[in-house]
Amino acid sequence: MRDNHKGMPEFIDAFEKDGGYFGVIAAIEDARERRFQFGLSPAGYRALKKMMQDRPFDLMPGLRYRYFYAGSSKRPPAERYTMSVRIELDRDAQQKEFDIPKDLHANLLWFKLLEDLGAAEYLEIPVT
């Protein structure tokens, strides 16, 4: 794939802490990376962890894969939601779809539709 991930939020992490589940995404605004942490359902956590373990190019340990949110949608006829993710390893890229729960779809869609990242400032965490 020759295009790039410009403008796509990047998945950074999904983790469990004190009995809660959280995801972290990064977005670029005015040439500055900003990171946002949001709550997940157990199903949303499992979906993000599964997606971030997908390694379509090489299974060698230590390689830095990157995962970018490319949209999500509802698939009829049932309450089935899918997320499109751009997976990159160096110059190689592939877009894949993953099943996700409704709440994760709603959270990601809200973030994607923001016109100003300032509206998500309360979710912002420091970039480490």
C-alpha positions as CSV (number, residue, x, y, z in Angstrom):
1,M,0.0,0.0,0.0
2,R,1.5,3.3,-1.0
3,D,-0.6,5.8,0.8
4,N,0.1,7.0,4.4
5,H,-1.5,7.3,7.7
6,K,-1.7,11.1,7.8
7,G,-4.7,12.3,9.9
8,M,-5.4,8.9,11.3
9,P,-5.4,8.4,15.1
10,E,-2.8,5.9,16.2
11,F,-3.5,3.1,18.8
12,I,-0.8,3.3,21.4
13,D,-2.0,0.9,24.1
14,A,-4.8,-1.1,25.8
15,F,-4.4,-2.0,29.4
16,E,-6.2,-3.0,32.6
17,K,-5.7,-1.0,35.8
18,D,-7.5,-1.3,39.2
19,G,-10.2,-3.4,37.7
20,G,-10.9,-1.0,34.8
21,Y,-10.0,-1.2,31.1
22,F,-8.5,1.6,29.1
23,G,-7.2,2.5,25.6
24,V,-4.7,5.1,24.6
25,I,-4.7,6.8,21.2
26,A,-2.5,9.5,19.7
27,A,-3.4,12.3,17.3
28,I,-1.2,15.0,15.7
29,E,-2.4,18.6,16.0
30,D,-0.3,21.5,14.8
31,A,2.7,19.2,14.4
32,R,2.4,18.1,18.1
33,E,1.5,14.6,19.2
34,R,-1.3,14.5,21.8
35,R,-2.4,11.3,23.6
36,F,-5.8,10.5,25.0
37,Q,-6.9,7.8,27.4
38,F,-10.4,6.5,27.4
39,G,-12.4,3.8,29.2
40,L,-13.2,0.5,27.6
41,S,-15.6,-2.3,28.3
42,P,-14.0,-5.8,28.8
43,A,-15.1,-6.7,25.3
44,G,-13.6,-3.5,23.9
45,Y,-10.3,-4.2,25.7
46,R,-10.1,-7.7,24.3
47,A,-10.9,-6.4,20.8
48,L,-8.1,-3.8,21.0
49,K,-5.6,-6.3,22.4
50,K,-6.4,-8.8,19.7
51,M,-6.0,-6.1,17.0
52,M,-2.7,-4.9,18.4
53,Q,-1.3,-8.5,18.3
54,D,-2.0,-8.8,14.6
55,R,1.4,-8.9,12.9
56,P,0.8,-9.5,9.1
57,F,4.4,-9.0,7.9
58,D,6.9,-10.5,10.2
59,L,6.6,-12.3,13.5
60,M,10.2,-11.6,14.7
61,P,10.1,-10.2,18.3
62,G,11.0,-6.5,18.8
63,L,9.6,-5.2,15.5
64,R,7.7,-1.9,16.0
65,Y,4.3,-2.3,14.4
66,R,2.0,0.7,14.3
67,Y,-1.8,0.6,14.2
68,F,-4.0,3.4,12.9
69,Y,-7.8,3.9,13.1
70,A,-9.2,4.1,9.6
71,G,-12.9,4.1,10.5
72,S,-15.6,1.8,11.8
73,S,-19.1,0.9,10.9
74,K,-22.2,-1.1,11.7
75,R,-22.7,-4.2,9.5
76,P,-26.3,-5.4,9.0
77,P,-28.4,-7.3,9.7
78,A,-27.2,-7.8,13.3
79,E,-25.7,-5.5,15.8
80,R,-22.2,-6.2,14.4
81,Y,-19.6,-3.5,14.2
82,T,-16.2,-3.6,12.4
83,M,-13.2,-1.4,12.6
84,S,-10.8,-0.8,9.8
85,V,-7.2,-0.5,10.9
86,R,-4.1,0.4,8.9
87,I,-1.2,-1.7,10.1
88,E,2.4,-0.5,9.3
89,L,5.8,-2.0,9.7
90,D,8.5,0.3,8.3
91,R,7.4,1.0,4.7
92,D,5.0,-2.0,4.5
93,A,1.3,-1.3,5.2
94,Q,-1.9,-3.3,5.1
95,Q,-5.5,-2.4,6.0
96,K,-7.6,-5.0,7.8
97,E,-11.0,-5.2,9.5
98,F,-11.7,-6.4,13.0
99,D,-14.9,-7.1,14.9
100,I,-15.5,-4.6,17.8
101,P,-18.3,-4.0,20.3
102,K,-20.7,-1.2,19.9
103,D,-19.3,0.9,22.7
104,L,-15.8,0.9,21.2
105,H,-17.2,1.9,17.8
106,A,-19.1,4.8,19.5
107,N,-15.9,6.0,21.4
108,L,-13.7,5.9,18.3
109,L,-16.3,7.5,16.0
110,W,-16.8,10.4,18.5
111,F,-13.0,10.9,18.6
112,K,-12.7,10.8,14.8
113,L,-15.5,13.3,14.3
114,L,-14.0,15.9,16.7
115,E,-13.3,19.1,14.9
116,D,-11.1,20.4,17.7
117,L,-9.1,18.1,20.0
118,G,-9.6,20.7,22.8
119,A,-13.1,19.0,23.3
120,A,-11.2,15.9,24.4
121,E,-8.8,17.7,26.6
122,Y,-10.2,16.1,29.8
123,L,-9.0,12.7,28.4
124,E,-5.5,13.9,27.5
125,I,-2.4,12.3,29.1
126,P,1.3,13.3,28.9
127,V,3.3,11.9,26.0
128,T,6.1,9.8,27.5
